[in-house]
Amino acid sequence: MKEFVIQRYRADTSTGSDRQTLFRVDDEGKVLFADNNAEAVLGYNASELQGVAAHMILASREDDPFAPVNRHRLESGQTVMVTFRHKEGFFYTASLSLRVSMRDSDEAASARITQEASSAIDPRLLRYAESAAGFGIWELDIASNRIIWTEGLYQLLELKPGTGITPEQALFYCPNGQDRVRALFRRCAHTGAPFTIELNLITAKEKKIRATLNGRALNVGGKVRKMGGTLIDRTGEMQRDQARIRTEKILSATTAASPGLIAAVDKNLNLLHFNTPYARLFASIYGVTPRVGDNLSQLLEKHLNERHLAERLWRRAFEQDSFVVDMPITQQSGEWPVYEFHYQRLTDHPAGSRNAGKDATKGETAGAVVVASNISNRASNSGDSEYRYRHDPVTGLTNRREFIARLQRSLEQKEDKASDTSLLYLNLDAFGHFNSTAGNGACDRYLRELAGTLGVRSRPQDTVSRLSGDTFALLIENYTESGARKLADDILNVIQSFVFEWQGHQLQTTASGGLLIIGKNTPADPEQLLGQAADLCHDAKTSGRNRIHTAHASRLSDSNDSNEYVDQIRNALDQQSLVLEFQSLRPVASVTWGDHIEILCRIPGYHKQDQRLQPDQFLPAAERFDLAKRLDRQVILQTLSWLDDHRLLEPRLKYCGFNLSLASVLDDTFADFVESVVRVTNYPAESFCFEIREAHATQYPDEVAVLCDDLHRIGCRIALDGAGASVESFSLAARLPVDVIKLDRSLMLRLGDDPVQQIMVEALQRIAQEAGKITVATYIENDEILQKVRTLGIHYGQGFRISSPKPLAELRPVAVDLSTGRIGG
């Protein structure tokens, strides 16, 4: 239920309570209540409005307060201007604000809690509580030495309820500590001091249990007349303590018998357990002997590189169930034994749970354990030649030969995989300076530590390889393009923030990379793919370094034209000289005031005689060289700058659309950019609409939904462009929080003579109408299509029959001639 306030303004009357009304609308859009001022504002009395759909008093669907743009603004506390339909048929504008918003199902039921005397509680509830919680209540009359027990205490001692026994007989079930119990009872009777004692009891059926006996004095007339308390079963805790002791003994014996390294830490990196080989190796490397309870970060405080690496490895163990990493360990002797580290996350899943073994990974993370084995024999010259054949001797990562083999296997299995595979090629920037500064030994240590860090940040199923001196590669399998892009950016940030301490100096650099998206139609030559990824990396390095260029393998081209296009695009971006055009959207079924335009971009030539580049020419090159995001932003910046120079257009501009590339859709910072530029412009945010391709929304529905929410919070609108190109369009049109549905070109071309296309367009129109969204028919090229679009109820049309693209400079406000001169134009 939502409660709105409608405030109507008229020049001939002053604003007052008679010019505003309050009404409530349920979640289905029906009016539940309207106050007595409804007739003065809306023309309807309160009884006429009850049960009526709210959109019946609105001028159009665009004014619907439940539409995404209006909803986000109202929920953020803003007031929106809405056009209403008066009962007498005329239209007027009023302000709409939200007072109360809650789901109909959230209304609280009428209920209250009161305190009840214990004597009024059903005795069966007391027996149930004692049985469920494992306790019993006792009371001693000091004068008569008579004890009263509840049924729970009989059950705890496994006695038949009602069995008569004396206090001395009761002490029989406490073979140890009888004198202590007597002393506590005497002290409580004389001084009134309460007591608590842990007892080991033997029940009537000779079962050993542990219990806590509590007692306190019960005063009557200022004197201790009675004593009472509880006996609480603690057998479960005793059994857990015994199980823990047994487990610790087994763990100690197991780890002591293992020749490998074993250690466990909590989430704060405090040592919980380790075996002798771990302590011995730790002391030999770092010069300090660890103890249980020591903090690893503090123990490694003087060894910054090793501390950073250890912290990264343990943090990854807290986040993942398990992973394995091979890594050399530097010793004081200069030897680098290679260890295989198996990390396993520890959870605090209840031991008594039925699914403790099967679903242990679902518990809260309590720490992690590592088991490491020395595999130096496999990596040494005298060891297993197969390992040396496939691994890099410095970092322990797979080498180029093994990487090519795994990439080949991935390509052969590509048809069986639903998700894309990606290839990330990385080259360190200015790494040659390290060699001249620190020497080969320090550089090898740097690479070893960096390799461990890359292994931490990548996923367990991915392959990290060192291809050559300062070049690495990552094979990302069964991962979406969006996930691969984010992982690549994450790794680039890790390399940039990685600091290696050497003789008081800090070695730190960045990396350039090429991310190659491998689709189903990719050539099956791994060397060719690796070469293409290397080309992308080279492009990123020559474009300024510390960046990643992304492209699809099937789209790569090394033609001279592509390189010339890139230079032309970069020159236009650097000079901020993109050529902007606009194409108008016009209402086809009714008259709507204001300008509705879509911004189009062209790339100018170096010289005046050079031809401009059209989108089909420059977009593939822009995507390959990672210029698409920059291109999108430059179009927006230039458009807003031009609009700010033409302030008279502000009242007329109702829709200004921008096409978004996939790179911008997947860019987590794009919404922040939009907010920063829209906030300082003179035009309202709802004037701007960002158009997302249906193919991109189908491939990345979650990312698109997040972007839509972010842009709606700013106040902008979103359009689904190319709707109807696939069967997914119908679910996207209904489910995605977009405001505008732009029909695909394929639906328009045969709309006049193909009944199937007409049915599809009509279905999309109905979905949009029910969801409160606007529809736009694109590529209207002749009168036949325009007439059919009108009969189907489409709101707007776009195409050469409506309006051809024109330079943005020709978008002018309406000219008004006055005696003092012309305004606008």
Protein Blocks (a to p, Z undefined) as FASTA:
>chain_A
ZZdddddddfkbccdfklgccddddfkopafbdcfklmmmnopafklmgopafklmpfbl
klpmkbmklmmmmmnopacddddddfkopacddddddfbdcdfklpccddddddddfklp
cfklmmmmmmmnopadddddfklopacddfklmmmnopaehiacdfklmmmmmmghklmm
mmmmmmmmmnopacddddddddfkopacddddddddddeehiafbdcdddddfklmmmmm
mmmmmmmmmmmmmmmmpmbdcddddfkopafbdcfklmmmmmmmnopacdehiafklmmm
mmmklmmmmmmmmmmmmmpmbdcdddddddfkopacddddddddddfbdfkbmklmmmmm
mmccfbdcdddddfklmmmmklcfklmmmpcfklopacfklmmmmmmmmmmmmmmpmbdc
dddddddehklmmmmmnommlmmmmmmmmmmmmmmmmcfkbccddfblmlccdddehiaf
klmmmmmmmmmmmmmmpccdeehiacddddddddddddfklcfbfklmmmmmmmmmmmmm
mnngjiacdddfklgccbfklmmmmmmmmmmmmnopaccdddddddfkbccedjdddddd
ddddfblklccddfklmmmmmmmnopmmmmmmmmmmmmmmmmmmmmmlmmmmmbdcdddd
fklmmpmklmmmmmmmmmmpcbdfklpccdddfklmmmmmmlmmmmmmmmmmnopacdde
hihjamklmmmmmmpccfbdcddfklmmmmmmmmklmmmmmmmmmmmmmnopacddehia
bfklmmmmmmnopabdcdjkloccddfklpccdddddfkbceeZZ
